[in-house]
Amino acid sequence: MLFGCEQIQRVVFTGSRDASIRIGFLYSSPLPGTTRNGAELAVHQLNQEGGVNGIPIHLIARDDKHDTSRSVELAEELITKEGILGLIGPDWSRHALRVAPVAQRHEIPMVTTYPTNPTVPNAGDFVFMCAFTDAFQGELISKFAVESLGVTTAAILTETGRAYSEGLSQFFANSFTARGGTILMQQFYAKGDTDFTEQLTAIAEDTPDVLFVPGFVPEVPLAIRQAKEDIGLTVTFLGGDGWDAPELISTGGMALEGSFFINHFLAQPTAELVSEDTRQFVAAYTSMFGILPDGPASLGYDAVRIMVQAMQRSKDLTPRNIRDQIAATTDYSGAAILSRYDENRHAIKSGVINIIKDGEVQLHQVIKP
């Protein structure tokens, strides 16, 4: 394997006689936090498999503590002081939007974990996404609503001031109407709200077939619980990947029964639709950490493996060649399946439709692009 002259310093010694390939990793604790678990599992497995042509991988993890400025500072530090060959993360779109220009300026390949904002790769050709975009999941959940549920009308309950919720609401609305559906109403709430009576009462008067709530815990389960228990709303509730949190069921209780949400992954290894690679990931993760993996954990795992597999395919281990090999990724199978990257470096992958049934999240359907 040949190394570009300007990148020899990025294959470094770590106190022993063995060189290592450094990969930077940005994450946020405590939420989602589990992206780091997935990344560490991937590195552990890859090193057991021989690393990159016999050279071990060294993951340098940094916690941005949900601080955007800190995330940018850490990215600069990882690139300029730690000599990383690639950057994984960060966990949130608002951080990734600021970190991506840093990676692009230094021409270091970057693969995000949990971010879904489709504008993240606009920073340039070195920036890729592991999660599907909000535009993509809005398309998939509307496809499920129209083709699988057979609905024709919808209402939307959006968290105002949150780019994720506002953007996903718009993408869902655009796709739903393009498929012949009608958006009857859109209502709004703010982060931290606990009373949704006014919004839900207005929605109930329009009697939509489904109510799309692209938000997060605790507001989403609180709103759904109030809708069913206080307002008597009997619609089917739909959501995005923001629903993926352990507190969803404990907060919403039985009011969530029959609701659906889209996600990247579900740790249900007995399901017929789950691939063998997914089953192996779930088993390995559970063995290492003592808990089942969630969506963010799967994204941390896949982002690292996509990056390292690109390194393994690179004849000359330079950031530019690694970037080119990430772009050439096809039919990747790990915790989830990624078909390819499009021209905008968005991940083209299937979405998992989960149903809340018998008080737990269960795999309902896999929606292909």
RADA-V986391 format. One record per residue. N is the residue number from 1. RES is the residue in one letter. OMEGA is omega in degrees with one decimal (* if undefined). BURIAL is + if it has 24 or more other C-alpha atoms within 12 Angstrom, else -. Layout:
n: [N,N]
res: [RES,RES]
omega: [OMEGA,OMEGA]
burial: [BURIAL,BURIAL]
This chain:
n: [1,2,3,4,5,6,7,8,9,10,11,12,13,14,15,16,17,18,19,20,21,22,23,24,25,26,27,28,29,30,31,32,33,34,35,36,37,38,39,40,41,42,43,44,45,46,47,48,49,50,51,52,53,54,55,56,57,58,59,60,61,62,63,64,65,66,67,68,69,70,71,72,73,74,75,76,77,78,79,80,81,82,83,84,85,86,87,88,89,90,91,92,93,94,95,96,97,98,99,100,101,102,103,104,105,106,107,108,109,110,111,112,113,114,115,116,117,118,119,120,121,122,123,124,125,126,127,128,129,130,131,132,133,134,135,136,137,138,139,140,141,142,143,144,145,146,147,148,149,150,151,152,153,154,155,156,157,158,159,160,161,162,163,164,165,166,167,168,169,170,171,172,173,174,175,176,177,178,179,180,181,182,183,184,185,186,187,188,189,190,191,192,193,194,195,196,197,198,199,200,201,202,203,204,205,206,207,208,209,210,211,212,213,214,215,216,217,218,219,220,221,222,223,224,225,226,227,228,229,230,231,232,233,234,235,236,237,238,239,240,241,242,243,244,245,246,247,248,249,250,251,252,253,254,255,256,257,258,259,260,261,262,263,264,265,266,267,268,269,270,271,272,273,274,275,276,277,278,279,280,281,282,283,284,285,286,287,288,289,290,291,292,293,294,295,296,297,298,299,300,301,302,303,304,305,306,307,308,309,310,311,312,313,314,315,316,317,318,319,320,321,322,323,324,325,326,327,328,329,330,331,332,333,334,335,336,337,338,339,340,341,342,343,344,345,346,347,348,349,350,351,352,353,354,355,356,357,358,359,360,361,362,363,364,365,366,367,368,369]
res: [M,L,F,G,C,E,Q,I,Q,R,V,V,F,T,G,S,R,D,A,S,I,R,I,G,F,L,Y,S,S,P,L,P,G,T,T,R,N,G,A,E,L,A,V,H,Q,L,N,Q,E,G,G,V,N,G,I,P,I,H,L,I,A,R,D,D,K,H,D,T,S,R,S,V,E,L,A,E,E,L,I,T,K,E,G,I,L,G,L,I,G,P,D,W,S,R,H,A,L,R,V,A,P,V,A,Q,R,H,E,I,P,M,V,T,T,Y,P,T,N,P,T,V,P,N,A,G,D,F,V,F,M,C,A,F,T,D,A,F,Q,G,E,L,I,S,K,F,A,V,E,S,L,G,V,T,T,A,A,I,L,T,E,T,G,R,A,Y,S,E,G,L,S,Q,F,F,A,N,S,F,T,A,R,G,G,T,I,L,M,Q,Q,F,Y,A,K,G,D,T,D,F,T,E,Q,L,T,A,I,A,E,D,T,P,D,V,L,F,V,P,G,F,V,P,E,V,P,L,A,I,R,Q,A,K,E,D,I,G,L,T,V,T,F,L,G,G,D,G,W,D,A,P,E,L,I,S,T,G,G,M,A,L,E,G,S,F,F,I,N,H,F,L,A,Q,P,T,A,E,L,V,S,E,D,T,R,Q,F,V,A,A,Y,T,S,M,F,G,I,L,P,D,G,P,A,S,L,G,Y,D,A,V,R,I,M,V,Q,A,M,Q,R,S,K,D,L,T,P,R,N,I,R,D,Q,I,A,A,T,T,D,Y,S,G,A,A,I,L,S,R,Y,D,E,N,R,H,A,I,K,S,G,V,I,N,I,I,K,D,G,E,V,Q,L,H,Q,V,I,K,P]
omega: [-179.2,178.9,175.3,-174.0,-176.5,-176.7,-178.8,-178.3,-177.7,169.1,-163.1,174.4,-175.5,176.9,176.0,-178.1,-176.5,175.9,176.5,176.4,-174.7,175.0,177.8,-179.5,177.4,179.3,178.8,175.0,2.0,-178.1,-4.4,174.1,-174.7,174.5,179.4,176.9,-179.6,179.8,-179.5,176.3,-179.8,-179.8,177.6,-179.3,-177.4,177.3,175.1,-179.8,177.7,178.0,177.4,-178.3,176.6,179.4,-177.9,-179.8,177.6,179.5,178.6,-173.7,177.6,-179.5,179.6,175.8,178.0,-179.6,-176.2,-179.8,177.9,179.0,178.6,179.9,180.0,177.7,177.4,-179.2,-179.9,-177.0,-171.8,-176.5,-177.0,175.6,-178.3,175.5,-179.8,-178.6,175.4,-179.8,-2.7,-172.0,-172.4,-176.8,-177.2,175.9,-178.2,179.2,178.9,-177.8,-176.8,178.0,177.4,178.2,-179.3,-179.2,179.5,-178.1,174.6,-179.0,-176.4,174.2,-179.1,178.3,-171.9,-176.7,-179.8,179.9,-173.5,-178.3,-178.4,-178.5,178.7,178.7,178.0,-167.8,176.5,-173.0,-178.5,177.2,175.3,177.0,170.6,-176.5,175.6,177.7,-178.2,-179.3,173.4,176.9,-176.7,-178.1,176.1,176.0,178.1,-178.0,-176.0,-172.3,-177.2,179.8,178.3,-177.4,-179.5,-179.8,-178.8,168.5,-176.7,174.9,-168.5,172.2,-177.1,179.5,178.6,-175.2,179.5,-175.7,-179.9,-179.5,-179.2,175.8,-178.2,179.3,177.4,-178.5,-179.7,-178.2,-178.8,179.6,177.5,178.2,176.5,179.5,180.0,173.4,-175.8,-173.9,170.1,177.6,-174.1,172.7,179.8,176.5,180.0,178.1,176.2,179.7,-177.3,-173.0,-176.3,-178.5,-176.7,177.3,178.7,179.2,-178.9,-179.3,-179.6,177.7,176.5,175.4,-179.9,173.1,-179.5,-176.8,-176.5,-178.4,-174.2,170.4,10.2,-172.0,-177.1,-179.4,176.7,-179.9,-179.3,178.2,178.5,-179.8,-177.2,-172.2,-176.1,-176.0,-177.9,-179.9,-174.1,-179.2,171.3,-179.1,179.2,178.6,178.1,-176.0,176.0,177.6,-173.3,179.0,-179.1,-176.0,-178.2,-176.2,-177.6,179.1,-175.5,178.8,-176.2,177.1,-178.6,-177.7,178.3,177.5,-179.6,169.8,-179.0,178.8,-179.2,-164.9,170.0,-178.8,177.5,-169.5,-179.8,-177.8,-177.5,-175.5,-177.3,-179.0,178.3,177.7,177.1,178.6,-179.7,176.6,-179.4,-179.4,-178.4,-179.8,-179.5,178.7,-176.4,-171.7,176.6,177.8,175.4,176.9,173.4,-178.6,178.2,178.1,179.8,-179.3,174.8,178.9,-176.4,-179.7,178.7,-177.1,177.1,178.5,-175.4,176.6,175.0,176.3,-179.2,179.6,-175.6,177.8,178.8,-169.9,175.3,178.1,-179.8,179.6,176.2,176.7,-179.2,-179.4,173.1,-179.8,-177.7,-178.5,174.8,173.9,175.1,177.5,178.2,172.7,174.6,179.7,176.8,-175.5,-176.7,169.6,176.8,-174.9,177.8,-178.9,171.2,178.6,174.0,-173.6,177.9,175.0,178.8,174.3,178.5,173.6,174.2,-172.9,-180.0,175.5,178.6,177.8,-178.9,176.5,-179.5,-173.6,172.0,-179.5,179.0,-178.9,*]
burial: [-,-,-,-,-,-,+,-,-,+,+,+,-,-,-,-,-,-,-,+,+,+,+,+,+,+,+,+,-,-,+,+,+,+,+,+,+,+,+,+,+,+,+,+,+,+,-,-,-,-,+,+,+,-,+,+,+,+,+,+,+,+,+,+,-,+,+,+,-,-,+,+,-,+,+,+,+,+,+,-,-,+,+,+,+,+,+,+,+,+,+,+,+,+,+,+,+,+,+,+,+,+,+,+,-,+,+,+,+,+,+,+,+,+,+,+,+,+,+,+,+,+,+,+,+,+,+,+,+,+,+,+,+,+,+,+,+,+,+,+,+,+,+,+,+,+,-,-,+,-,+,+,+,+,+,+,+,+,+,+,-,-,+,+,+,+,+,+,+,+,+,+,+,+,+,+,+,-,+,-,+,+,+,+,+,+,+,+,+,+,-,-,-,-,+,+,+,-,+,+,-,-,+,+,-,+,-,+,+,+,+,+,+,+,+,+,+,+,+,+,+,+,+,+,+,+,+,+,-,-,+,-,+,+,+,+,+,+,+,+,+,+,+,+,+,+,-,+,+,-,+,+,+,+,+,+,+,+,+,+,+,+,+,+,+,+,+,+,+,-,-,-,+,+,+,-,-,+,+,+,+,+,-,+,+,-,-,-,-,-,-,+,+,+,+,+,+,+,+,+,+,+,+,+,+,+,+,+,+,+,+,+,+,+,-,+,+,+,+,+,+,+,+,+,+,+,+,+,+,-,-,+,+,+,+,+,+,+,+,+,+,+,-,-,+,+,+,+,+,+,+,+,+,+,+,+,-,-,-,+,+,+,+,+,+,+,+,-,+]
